[in-house]
């Protein structure tokens, strides 16, 4: 059946604000077609083979009364609570065990029938027997209360889970910050160690350069000293040698001359040659020298006495100044 024929058939089933789709052997709800008729607020889908409601069914917010009794429903959509206008809901004789938590948001619901469903114990106790109008109204009230409690419990569980996740996230962040702080501290320590290493290397290099400079300076000074000593030695060895040798030579000649004169004087004085003409002036000169030496003997003695007196006075004045 095409979409147009479905719409035409659905239109044939509408009477005022009611759409009667019961006993149509439906396996699914024609949600798209129902959405086109926003004036329809009452839908009868009883006595079909519907096993589930599509999520789009929850968008039919204009519905006020829905009859889904005597179907094969095993569950309802999670967003059923979006049907905020729904006042009457008939789920008699299906295969429901639980209701979605959002069921608690059906604040307009006044009538509910859950008979002949394999409900879980808590929900079955809240639903009651639903044998008459009054009990179905009580069913709606009590089931809404029960579902609100479940909703609160779900909210508490979700809140606890969120808090737990938030706490875990906070702990992860703390650990992350601690890890980052440790890594930062480690990097800082590595930089400090690297800087200290470079500083030591720099100081070592500087000390090595200073040591080389000092060694070079000492070497230059030593070379300079050695050079000066060598120059001095060379000067001493080169220049004075001829002078010293000349003086020595002259001294030797003078000694030889004296010895020669002494030998001549001794020969002329002590030998038979003293009467010779050549020895006469020599003897005269020797006599003159001896006479002069005798004359100078008194002067020498006086000089020695004067020196002794001066030395004695100097020693006594030195002792007096010390005391």
Secondary structure, 3 states (H helix, E strand, C coil): CCHHHHHHHHHHCEECCEEECCCCCCCCCCHHHHHCCCCCCEEECCCCCCCCCCHHHHHCCCCCEEECCCCCCCCCCCCHHHCCCCCEEECCCCCCCCCCHHHHHCCCCCEEECCCCCCCHHHHHHHCCCCCHHHHHHHHHHHHHHHHHHHHHHHHHHHHHHHHHHHHHHHHHHHHHHHHHHHHHHHHHHHHHHHHHHHHHHHHHHHHHHHHHHHHHHHHHHHHHHHHHHHHHHHHHHHHHHHHHHHHHHHHHHHHHHHHHHHHHHHHHHCHHHHCHHHHHHHHHHHHHHHHHHHHHHHHHHHHHHHHHHHHHHHHHHHHHHC
